[in-house]
Amino acid sequence: MANNEFPSILISGASVAGPALAYWLVRYGFPVTIVERNAGGPRPGGQAIDVRGPALEVAERMGVLAEIRERAVRMRGMSMVDADGREVYRSEEQTLTGGDLSSPDVEILRDDLADTIMRAAGNGVEYVFGDSIASLDEHDGGVDVVFESGARRTFGVVVGADGLHSTTRRIAFGPEESFLNLLGTYLAVWTAPNFLGLDRWQVFHQVPDSDWGGGVMSVRDNTESRVYLGFQRETPLRYDFRDIAEQKKIMADEFAGKGWVIPQFLMHMWNAPDFHFDAMAQVRLDHWSRGRVVLLGDAGYCGSPLSGQGTSMALIGAYVLAGELHRAGGDHVRAFAEYEAKLRDFVKANQDLAYINKRRVEAELEGREDPDLPNFTEVVNSYTVEDY
Ligand SMILES: Cc1cc2nc3c(=O)[nH]c(=O)nc-3n(C[C@H](O)[C@H](O)[C@H](O)COP(=O)(O)OP(=O)(O)OC[C@H]3O[C@@H](n4cnc5c(N)ncnc54)[C@H](O)[C@@H]3O)c2cc1C
């Protein structure tokens, strides 16, 4: 039940962070609205992402852990192949995307996780699809929001959970160039038929010393597959983040003439229902809130796929932000300060994993140990879930 004493909350973005925050806020009695730019429902697509460490505990407290284990990709293993598709390496202990298969971590498609969380958040959340925040005007009583559709409403708090290229962040904090650190790699992911007949298996191909690579994994009971292709580029690419046709063209040009089954991947790309392309990048800000506006998940502290921790940070961030708003009785000033104080070190250490993972892979490829690398598991578990 909404509590009239509590500020109304507008969340921008219905992927992982936004609905997870809504889940908790509705239970604490806050009126919650989510605006999502994608029309007709949540955006499909994305690779299999990992939920691990304290994020598993958060998922358990949300009552969704059993479902996300059920919907997990549950890989049996992986192969590396050469340009002719011949297997050059094989493992049933680990995969490139999910790591050690015996760990308790859950590897699940991003859109399947988002769907589970949205359904768990329930009917108490108001959703507005196909719209976006256009301007924010803060005053003593709240934030006046004008939407791109022209609608105008006032909320007590606005949360930017709208990802790496967050509109909320741009409006409240400034242009993204000031906060984005590009990591020199671009990655595209899309759905294709499981034309290789993979059985809960992933196959990757990388030419040694080349600046590109890619792979495929069967998903959803082998009824389809997700293709991943990435390439390195030291100078930033200029493209429109919302122009999918332009992004597909970049991929087609980049991968023209490449071996293995890449021509088939590209053929399926043109009609893929869920193409996603982005730079691997991190977001680092001095503060995650400004007045009544606060950032959550990738919008505030994207770790990049290289960290492997973006989704877990989003789930933990949502739990802590909602918990602190509840504990502070809706006082956003106190809540935002606590949210940041409790998570900043954890977030920084997890973002740093992107660089550490890179060094670890380099050391493994060169057959040597790097004794100075922080322990991945310790970093992942360096936040202890509080009770709110
Ligand atoms: C389609 C898609 C594919 C992805 N693929 C991968 C992947 O392959 N590998 C990986 O590591 N991470 C991927 N991510 C990012 C990953 O989901 C996040 O790192 C992590 O789960 C944290 O999620 P988030 O909710 O903070 O942000 P995101 O998952 O990025 O979600 C942001 C949400 O905000 C919405 N949005 C954007 N702009 C606006 C706006 N102006 N108004 C309203 N809504 C807006 C987006 O449509 C999206 O639903 C993907 C995200 C998306 C949206």
The ligand as a Gaussian input file, in Angstrom:
#p B3LYP/6-31G(d) Opt

LIG

0 1
 C       19.146000      -4.378000     -24.657000
 C       20.291000      -4.486000     -23.701000
 C       21.306000      -5.395000     -23.937000
 C       22.365000      -5.494000     -23.053000
 N       23.344000      -6.389000     -23.335000
 C       24.349000      -6.554000     -22.496000
 C       25.364000      -7.481000     -22.773000
 O       25.331000      -8.137000     -23.795000
 N       26.379000      -7.621000     -21.883000
 C       26.412000      -6.899000     -20.722000
 O       27.326000      -7.087000     -19.923000
 N       25.486000      -6.005000     -20.441000
 C       24.454000      -5.804000     -21.297000
 N       23.511000      -4.861000     -21.018000
 C       23.668000      -4.071000     -19.789000
 C       23.236000      -4.845000     -18.553000
 O       21.869000      -5.100000     -18.621000
 C       23.582000      -4.007000     -17.333000
 O       24.983000      -3.909000     -17.225000
 C       23.118000      -4.503000     -15.974000
 O       22.161000      -5.514000     -16.032000
 C       22.576000      -3.322000     -15.151000
 O       21.360000      -2.950000     -15.726000
 P       20.679000      -1.531000     -15.645000
 O       19.234000      -1.820000     -15.392000
 O       21.400000      -0.617000     -14.738000
 O       20.889000      -0.914000     -17.121000
 P       20.435000      -1.467000     -18.537000
 O       20.288000      -2.935000     -18.540000
 O       21.316000      -0.864000     -19.546000
 O       18.953000      -0.868000     -18.721000
 C       18.659000       0.461000     -18.980000
 C       17.187000       0.551000     -19.368000
 O       16.845000       1.923000     -19.531000
 C       16.154000       2.081000     -20.750000
 N       16.365000       3.440000     -21.212000
 C       17.441000       3.960000     -21.824000
 N       17.274000       5.273000     -22.046000
 C       16.066000       5.600000     -21.531000
 C       15.333000       6.799000     -21.428000
 N       15.806000       7.948000     -21.933000
 N       14.124000       6.779000     -20.833000
 C       13.609000       5.616000     -20.340000
 N       14.258000       4.449000     -20.404000
 C       15.479000       4.430000     -20.985000
 C       16.718000       1.012000     -21.662000
 O       15.845000       0.706000     -22.747000
 C       16.853000      -0.152000     -20.683000
 O       15.658000      -0.861000     -20.555000
 C       22.434000      -4.691000     -21.886000
 C       21.416000      -3.782000     -21.633000
 C       20.356000      -3.663000     -22.527000
 C       19.255000      -2.657000     -22.248000

